[in-house]
Amino acid sequence: MRIVPAAWLGPLRMILLAALAVAAQGARTLDIYFIDVEGGQSTLVVPPSGQALLIDTGYAGNSGRDANRIAAAAKAAGVKKIDTLLITHFHGDHVGGVSNLLERLPVATFLDYGPSVEGGGKYPAPYEKAIAGGAHRMIAPGDKIAIKGLDITVLTAASRHLQRKGEPNPYCAGLTRVEGETGENPQSAAVLIQFGSFRFVDPGDIVWNEELALECPDNKVGKVDLYLTAHHATHVSPKSVYGLAPRVIVMDNGARKGGLPDAWKLLHNTPGLEDIWQLHFSFTGGKQHNAGDPFIANLEEHDEGMYLKVSASEDGAFTVFNQRNKYTKAYPAK
């Protein structure tokens, strides 16, 4: 047996520790926190680099309830500042919490589609004040959002959509545009977030025509692993959403907002879908149109604001964790 000289032990130990650190870094995950803001949206995205993207801020008021929940998720993620805040559009359940958020966490860069179409071509006053304190940029479809370790593509913004060729979508047959879509929702930003082979779509509050434009006649998004429901499942998506083939759907509904039975039923019947997870039990849907209790973060109307957390590896494997009951389910790479 060869004896290692004592003088070598220190350097060898340092080399071993360095190798272990590199291996640990390589094994770290992209963590996505779906924060309960009672039927609005706030999604915290943290890759191994530690840079943080926050998508929307929930509601204002309520003693800073939504900002407190964002701050709690940020603390769990080891995040002390928001590198980039993306405001998908200017409804109060998405942008309302900005002022409360800034009292708890600094924001370096603000992104949005441009001044509000419902605000006379101006930004809401609290948001206008917020962006004066940081870098600000308007986004357009096809733009990239710079978060180290992630590939983030803007899919929709300001009623425009990504222009690129995709695969023919067999679920487009018979689908046509609808009339009468106005206001903020059609302006909403939507993004595709990629971490290695793992793909996640957050569509914000886009509605029928914007979904259809992305998915028909060609699917410009491609297949995804994880899909957040468009507009909290407060409307029925076109069947073309089946072309995205998500393995898991997360529904950012409230107790009495979103999770409509017809919307839930369409999404539940997605070919190849493995599970739906929900931020709330939908009292509108009843037992028949809700996921099983282990897959729901908040069961009661007046709750403690539990989150769902997705942890994804670059090979496409991921887990979903329910903060309420600590239930975790793994989805192996395919």
Buried (B, 14 or more C-beta within 10 A) or exposed (E): EEEEEEEEEEEEEEEEEEEEEEEEEEEBBBBBBBBBBBBBBBBBBBBBBBBBBBBBBBBBEBEBBBBBBBBBBBEBBEBEEBBBBBBBBBBEBBBBBBBBBBEBBEBEBBBBBBBBBBBEEEBBEBBEEBBEEBEBEEBBBBBEBEBEBBEBBBBBBBBBBBEEEBEEBEBBEEBEEEEEBEBBBBBBBBBBBBBBBBBBBBBBBBBBBBBBBBBBEBBBBBEBBBBBBBBBBBBBBBBBBBBBBBBBBBBBBBBEBBBBBEBBEBBBEBEEBEBBBBBBBBBBBEEEBBBEEBBBBBBEEEBEBBBBBBBBBBEBBBBBBBBBBEBEBEBEBE
